[in-house]
Amino acid sequence: MAVLDQLVSGISIPDRSGIVERLEEALADYYGVRHAVLTCTGTAALHSMYAACRLGAGDEVIVPAYTFFATVTPLFQLGALPVLADCNADGNLDVEDVARRITSRTAAIVVTHMWGMPADVRALRSLADRHHLLLLEDGSHAHGAQVGGQKVGTFGRAAAFSLNGPKPLSAGEGGYVLTDDDDVYYRVLLHGQYNNRCRNELPRDHPLYRYSVTGMGLKFRIHPLAAAVAFDQLGHLDEYLDGRERIAAMMRERLTDVPGIAVPKVATGTKPSWYGFILQYRRESLSNLPIERFYEAVKVEGCHVVDRPVSTCPLNTLPLFQDPARYIRHTQTVYRIIRATSRTLKPFITTRSSCQSGIGMRMCTWSNSTFERSARSLTTTVSCYDPTDG
Ligand SMILES: Cc1ncc(COP(=O)(O)O)c(C=O)c1O
C-alpha cells in the first residue's frame, strides 16, 4: 500500500520531504539517534560515512578480514588504507588482534556484526577511546540487534546499514547512515545528497556551505519506492526479529546434539538479529569428512536453500585486495596511494585458520506457518564453517 501511495505522490524526491523524511525520522526514532540519512545502497552509505568522518590518504583503518567486501572497498575510493584484522569463529572482530594492529597512523576501527551476531562492540569502543580512534559500525546484517539493551549502530561516531534484498530490514535496494554528530551529518549530505538537501539542511555558516549546490559531486539518493518498502517494514521490524529469535531458539535446541556441527553461542545480554544462523562444522566428529561432502549431503537431505557465499569471505583471498593498484587507477594521486596500499597490505593479511576457512554455507531456510505472512523476513539462513579448512 505504501508503495502504491508513493507511485501516486512522486517517484523522485530531491529534498528531505515525503517518504524520505518520514523514514529518516522513523529510523532516528527507532535507534534513538539525532540523524539518519538514506542512501541508494549500503555501499553508498559506507562511502558517505567514511568520507564524512574525513578518512582519506594516509589514514589506516582497521577492518575485519572476514566480511562482505563492501564494508571495506569504499575506503579504496578515498585513498585510505584498510588494515585487515583477524576475526573470531563467529566472524566478528577479534579485539586483541585489533589492538595489535593499532599504529600511529590508525584513524578508525570499523566493526561489523556478521550474520546479525553482535560483535564485542563495547570492548572495541573502549579500545578506540583509549587510543583516540573513531569507532564506526557496518550494521548491514544487524538491524535491531542489541548489546546490553543498546542497538548496534549506536556505539560509534556513525554507522552505515544496507537495506538490500534479504536484509533484516529491506528496501530492495537502499542504505542509511546514523549519527549523533552534526558535522558528520552535514558531510554525509555533502558527499552524496547534493543541491536541495545541502542547501536546505546545512547551516549557512558551515565552512562547506558554499559547496551546497554541487556537494562533493555524488548522488546517492534513495529511490522513493524503495523508501516506501522499508518504511512499511520498519513498522514490523521488532515483530520480525521476535519471529527470527523463536526460529533460532528452535534450531539451537534441535541441532545441539547433531554430530558434526556446533550451534552459535549468544553472549549474555546480546540480542542477535539472526540474519544468518552460523554453524561451525566439526569435521573431526564426522571422520574428517571434507566440508564439500558434508555440504552435498545436506543438499541431498533436502535443505531448501543451500548457499556457499563467495563474496562474504576472507578479503585477502580477493584479487582487489591482493593488488588494489591494478584495478583502481582513477587519478595519478589515487594510483600512488593504492600502490602504497598494496605494499602495506601484505604484512597485514595474515589470518588465522578460523578466519581463513571462511567457507560459508547458507544451508537451510526455515520457516514456520505462524510466520508465513512475512516469510521473507522470517526465513533464517544457516551458515556453516569448517574452522580447520583452508
Ligand atoms: C556486511 C555488509 N556490508 C555492506 C554491504 C553492502 O550493502 P549494499 O549491497 O546495499 O550496497 C553488504 C551487502 O550485502 C553487507 O553484507
The ligand as an SDF file (V2000), in Angstrom:
LIG
                    3D

 16 16  0  0  0  0  0  0  0  0999 V2000
   28.2750   -6.5230    5.8080 C   0  0  0  0  0  0  0  0  0  0  0  0
   27.8220   -5.7850    4.5620 C   0  0  0  0  0  0  0  0  0  0  0  0
   28.2600   -4.5280    4.3600 N   0  0  0  0  0  0  0  0  0  0  0  0
   27.8740   -3.8240    3.2850 C   0  0  0  0  0  0  0  0  0  0  0  0
   27.0590   -4.3650    2.3150 C   0  0  0  0  0  0  0  0  0  0  0  0
   26.7340   -3.5730    1.0940 C   0  0  0  0  0  0  0  0  0  0  0  0
   25.4020   -3.2490    1.0180 O   0  0  0  0  0  0  0  0  0  0  0  0
   24.6630   -2.9990   -0.3900 P   0  0  0  0  0  0  0  0  0  0  0  0
   24.6030   -4.3070   -1.0960 O   0  0  0  0  0  0  0  0  0  0  0  0
   23.3280   -2.4710   -0.0090 O   0  0  0  0  0  0  0  0  0  0  0  0
   25.4780   -1.9830   -1.1150 O   0  0  0  0  0  0  0  0  0  0  0  0
   26.5720   -5.6670    2.4820 C   0  0  0  0  0  0  0  0  0  0  0  0
   25.6670   -6.2650    1.4780 C   0  0  0  0  0  0  0  0  0  0  0  0
   25.3320   -7.4110    1.4740 O   0  0  0  0  0  0  0  0  0  0  0  0
   26.9790   -6.4120    3.6260 C   0  0  0  0  0  0  0  0  0  0  0  0
   26.5980   -7.6800    3.8040 O   0  0  0  0  0  0  0  0  0  0  0  0
  1  2  1  0
  2  3  1  0
  2 15  2  0
  3  4  2  0
  4  5  1  0
  5  6  1  0
  5 12  2  0
  6  7  1  0
  7  8  1  0
  8  9  2  0
  8 10  1  0
  8 11  1  0
 12 13  1  0
 12 15  1  0
 13 14  2  0
 15 16  1  0
M  END
$$$$
